[in-house]
Structure formats: structure tokens, C-alpha cells
């Protein structure tokens, strides 16, 4: 199966500053892919190159096997794009705006009629006759997603679609994105980790123009969660905290409560043998020894070392 997006060695330089630094990335067809990183990481630059709005300094990027530089119009026919600050004609209704967008792709007649009605329903805007200029930000973003789908694209690219929305607006836009899973490939660029965790199946983390990691979210969380063990004993755990902190297989020991420790380990297999042995040596009962659950935020902070903003 051809990948929806395939990027190899992609670099974009502005003078001596590299906005993208030899980025490698693969997005599987049909996935809802979270492109995650702090502001200024290079996310928008990547989207601009993929949509043909900017040219790379070096490297290559392909959309469904087509080079985005040499096959620009063919690539654009397969994608829908919502920029981070979309523009609208405020005097139009949602229906008028979608019909206008469809006409730019050469759509008309019953095909356009059916598509406009389906997208108004998807966006929750059926029966809304208010001019777009009077819409809330959340309504405009839902209309923006609908507009990006008017050409029935194989790939939908969204640049910070929930940024600056209130909780209700975010939920409505995220519900709309989630409903597209399996129907089209979604490339969702954002700095909001909770949004990625909610709707995406795969994530890449970008920092300072470089991809630090790419994996399915469950695999990524499992990979980092497996290195964190929760240990609960039948007595106060203070003595064990000092003991385990001195072991070469432990990198960090934190007390959860009187009887429970959270241990970040360098060598999981050694820790799983050494911890029960140490507890048994003291003649103490071991209540629990299990791999901890981690959030995407914890993985992000571990990789990037800071706040996603």
C-alpha cells in the first residue's frame, strides 16, 4: 500500500536557520495522524511544503507517491487543507461558501448539491442561515473542515484546528475529526497533546525542526510506561526508596504514598528480578509490582523536556 505521506531528509533553511532539519516521516493511508510539537517546531513549514505553498531546501516529500515539488497540481487534487488562520467571505452563508469552494474544483449540479448537504450535516450547520461573519470561532472552524473536504480529498491536512477554541468548540471540532477516521487520511498538526491523545491513532513529535519519534500512540505510551514500575509493599517504603535509588538499574525513585514507590528504570528485566528479591530479603510482603501508565504529555516532556507551548 502506498503511504499517504512519505518524507525523506526534508530540510528547509532560512539563511543559517533550519526550520526543518532532515525530517523523515511516514503517514499510513487511512490513519488519523497527530503531528505534535511546540510552537515554532516546524509544523506549519512542513504543511506548507506538502501543500506546494513552499519549496524545500533539500530532501523530498511525496503524497500518495507523487513528489510535491514536480507534481504540484496532481498533489493538490488529492488533498484538503485548513490553515491555522482560515479566511472567509463574511457575507456568505455556510451553504454559499461551500458551493463557492466546490466550484473552484469544477464541481456542479447534483454532485455539488449532495456534497454540500452532506458536509453541512457533518459540520452541524444544516439549517444555519446566519452569515459566516456572525459565526463563533468554533462554527468557523467546523465550516473550515467542511470546506477542506469539499473535493472529497484522500488526505486532509489540518493546521492547529482547535487552537484558541473554547472547550465546547474544541469538542465539536474534535468529534468532527474523529468521525473521519478510516474514511480519509487526516494529518493533524497541533501543540495540544490532549487533542492528539483523543482522536489520533499515530503520532510524530517534532522539536527544533527534527522528528524525535514516530509511533502508534498505544505503542509509544507502552514503550515509556514499561520503564516505570509501581512497587507497593506491606510496610513503610522509605527504606526501600533509598535502597532502590542506589541501584544501577534505577534512574529515579519517587514516593507515591507511605507504602508505594514509583521507580523509573534503565533495565526493566533486572528490576523485575531485583525488586521482589530485595523485598523478600527484608521479610516483607510485596503487594504490587506493575508497569505504570503514562500519558502522552509525560512522553512529550520526557522527549522534549518542556511545555508543548
ZIUR-V81472 format. One record per residue. N is the residue number from 1. RES is the residue in one letter. SS is DSSP state (H for helix, E for strand, C for the rest). PHI is phi in whole degrees, -180 to 180 (999 if undefined). OMEGA is omega in radians with two decimals (* if undefined). Layout:
# ZIUR-V81472
n=<N N>
res=<RES RES>
ss=<SS SS>
phi=<PHI PHI>
omega=<OMEGA OMEGA>
This chain:
# ZIUR-V81472
n=<1 2 3 4 5 6 7 8 9 10 11 12 13 14 15 16 17 18 19 20 21 22 23 24 25 26 27 28 29 30 31 32 33 34 35 36 37 38 39 40 41 42 43 44 45 46 47 48 49 50 51 52 53 54 55 56 57 58 59 60 61 62 63 64 65 66 67 68 69 70 71 72 73 74 75 76 77 78 79 80 81 82 83 84 85 86 87 88 89 90 91 92 93 94 95 96 97 98 99 100 101 102 103 104 105 106 107 108 109 110 111 112 113 114 115 116 117 118 119 120 121 122 123 124 125 126 127 128 129 130 131 132 133 134 135 136 137 138 139 140 141 142 143 144 145 146 147 148 149 150 151 152 153 154 155 156 157 158 159 160 161 162 163 164 165 166 167 168 169 170 171 172 173 174 175 176 177 178 179 180 181 182 183 184 185 186 187 188 189 190 191 192 193 194 195 196 197 198 199 200 201 202 203 204 205 206 207 208 209 210 211 212 213 214 215 216 217 218 219 220 221 222 223 224 225 226 227 228 229 230 231 232 233 234 235 236 237 238 239 240 241 242 243 244 245 246 247 248 249 250 251 252 253 254 255 256 257 258 259 260 261 262 263 264 265 266 267 268 269 270 271 272 273 274 275 276 277 278 279 280 281 282 283 284 285 286 287 288 289 290 291 292 293 294 295 296 297 298 299 300 301 302 303 304 305 306 307 308 309>
res=<X X X X X X X X X X X X X X X X X X X X X X X X X X X X X X X X X X X X X X X X X X X X X X X X X X X X X X X X X X X X X X X X X X X X X X X X X X X X X X X X X X X X X X X X X X X X X X X X X X X X X X X X X X X X X X X X X X X X X X X X X X X X X X X X X X X X X X X X X X X X X X X X X X X X X X X X X X X X X X X X X X X X X X X X X X X X X X X X X X X X X X X X X X X X X X X X X X X X X X X X X X X X X X X X X X X X X X X X X X X X X X X X X X X X X X X X X X X X X X X X X X X X X X X X X X X X X X X X X X X X X X X X X X X X X X X X X X X X X X X X X X X X X X X X X X X X X X X X X X X X X X X X X X X X X>
ss=<C C C C E E E E E E E E E E C C E E E E E E E E E E E C C C C E E E E E C C C C C C H H H H H H H H C C C C C C C E E E E E E C C E E C C C C H H H H H C C E E E E C C C C C C C C C C C H H H H H H H H H H H C C C C H H H H H H H H H H H H H H C C C C C C C C C H H H C C H H H H H H H H H H H H C C C C C C E E E E E C C C C C C C H H H H H H H H H H H H C C C C C C E E E E E E C C H H H H H H H C C E E E E E E C C E E E E E E E H H H H H H H H H C C E E E E E E C C C C H H H H H H H H C C C C E E E E E E E E C C E E E E E E C C H H H H H H H H H H H H H H C C C C E E E E E E C C C C H H H H H H H H H C C C C C>
phi=<999 -69 -68 -66 -133 -136 -121 -135 61 -72 -131 -133 -115 -118 67 -91 -92 -99 -73 -129 -128 55 -78 -116 -160 -133 -116 -72 -63 91 -87 -105 -103 -92 -103 -108 178 -66 -57 88 -75 118 -65 -65 -59 -61 -64 -65 -69 -64 -92 82 -88 -148 -110 -73 -75 -158 86 -140 -138 -126 -118 51 85 -99 -69 -72 -88 -87 -124 -57 -66 -65 -67 -61 -66 -97 -121 -121 -138 -119 -72 -68 -126 -71 -110 -136 -91 -62 -86 -90 -85 -61 -64 -64 -66 -68 -65 -64 -61 -64 -65 -67 -97 80 -83 -167 60 -66 -62 -67 -57 -66 -68 -61 -65 -66 -76 -62 -66 -61 -85 69 -117 -61 83 -89 -102 -63 -65 -59 -60 -99 -77 -73 -62 -63 -63 -64 -68 -64 -65 -63 -65 -61 -60 -70 -101 -62 -92 51 -71 -78 -135 -109 -110 -124 -105 51 -71 -109 -63 70 -87 -76 -56 -69 -61 -61 -61 -65 -68 -65 -61 -64 -64 -61 -68 -87 -54 87 -95 -152 -80 -116 -111 -110 -91 -163 -110 -96 -63 -62 -67 -62 -63 -78 -116 -97 -100 -136 -141 -122 -108 -108 -148 52 79 -126 -82 -81 -163 -145 -172 -57 -59 -63 -69 -64 -67 -67 -62 -84 -67 -66 -92 -121 -110 -104 -120 -124 -120 -88 -130 -62 -92 -57 -64 -72 -59 -66 -63 -70 -63 -86 -79 -67 -82 -106 -104 -157 -127 -127 -88 -84 -156 -56 -110 -127 -120 -113 -121 -92 -116 -91 -130 -64 -65 -64 -63 -66 -88 -71 -66 -60 -65 -67 -67 -64 -60 -85 70 -112 -81 -99 -83 -153 -144 -147 -70 -84 -88 -124 -93 -62 -62 -65 -64 -60 -63 -64 -82 -95 80 -176 -75 -63 -74>
omega=<3.10 3.08 3.07 3.10 3.06 -3.09 3.14 3.05 -3.03 -3.13 3.03 -3.09 3.00 -3.00 3.12 -3.12 3.10 3.07 3.03 -3.01 3.09 -3.12 2.98 -3.06 3.05 3.12 -3.12 3.11 3.10 -3.10 2.93 -2.90 3.11 3.11 -2.89 3.08 3.11 3.05 -3.12 -3.10 -3.10 -3.07 -3.11 3.08 3.11 3.14 3.13 3.10 -3.12 -3.13 3.11 -3.14 3.08 3.14 3.11 3.02 3.08 -3.10 -3.12 3.08 -3.13 3.04 -3.04 3.05 -3.12 3.10 -3.03 3.14 -3.05 -3.10 -2.98 -3.07 3.11 3.10 -3.10 3.13 -3.09 -3.04 2.92 -3.00 3.01 3.14 -3.09 3.08 -3.10 3.10 -3.12 2.92 -3.00 -3.11 3.11 2.90 3.12 -3.13 3.13 -3.12 3.13 3.09 3.09 3.13 3.12 -3.13 3.11 3.09 3.12 3.14 3.10 3.07 -3.07 3.12 3.13 3.13 -3.10 -3.10 3.13 -3.13 3.14 -3.11 3.03 3.11 3.12 -3.11 -3.12 -3.08 3.09 3.11 3.11 -3.10 3.09 3.06 -3.07 3.13 3.13 -3.12 2.93 3.13 3.13 3.10 3.13 3.13 3.09 3.07 3.12 3.08 3.12 3.11 -3.13 -3.14 -3.00 -3.14 -3.12 -3.03 3.02 -3.11 3.10 -3.14 -3.09 -3.13 3.12 -3.03 -3.12 -3.13 3.08 3.07 3.04 -3.06 -3.14 3.11 3.10 -3.13 -3.11 3.13 3.13 3.08 3.13 3.12 -3.11 -3.11 -3.11 -3.11 3.14 -3.13 3.07 3.07 -3.13 3.08 -2.91 -3.13 -3.10 2.96 -3.08 -3.02 -3.09 3.13 3.10 -3.11 -3.09 -2.96 -3.01 3.06 -3.12 -3.09 2.92 3.14 -3.10 3.12 -3.13 3.07 -3.13 3.06 -3.12 3.13 3.04 -3.12 2.94 -3.05 -3.13 3.12 -3.11 3.13 3.11 -3.14 -3.13 3.11 -3.12 -3.13 3.11 -3.09 3.01 -3.11 3.09 -3.13 -3.06 3.12 3.06 -3.00 -3.08 -3.11 3.13 3.12 3.13 -3.12 -3.08 3.14 -3.12 -3.09 -3.13 -3.13 -3.12 3.09 3.14 3.09 3.13 3.14 3.10 3.02 -3.04 -3.05 -2.99 3.10 2.97 -3.04 3.01 -2.98 3.06 -3.08 -3.02 -3.07 3.10 -3.14 -3.11 3.08 -3.02 -3.08 3.10 -3.14 3.14 3.13 3.13 3.14 3.12 -3.12 -3.08 3.11 3.07 -3.09 -3.04 2.99 -3.06 3.07 -3.09 3.03 3.08 3.07 3.08 3.10 3.12 3.09 -3.12 -3.11 3.13 -3.11 -3.02 3.12 3.12 -3.12 -3.12 3.13 *>
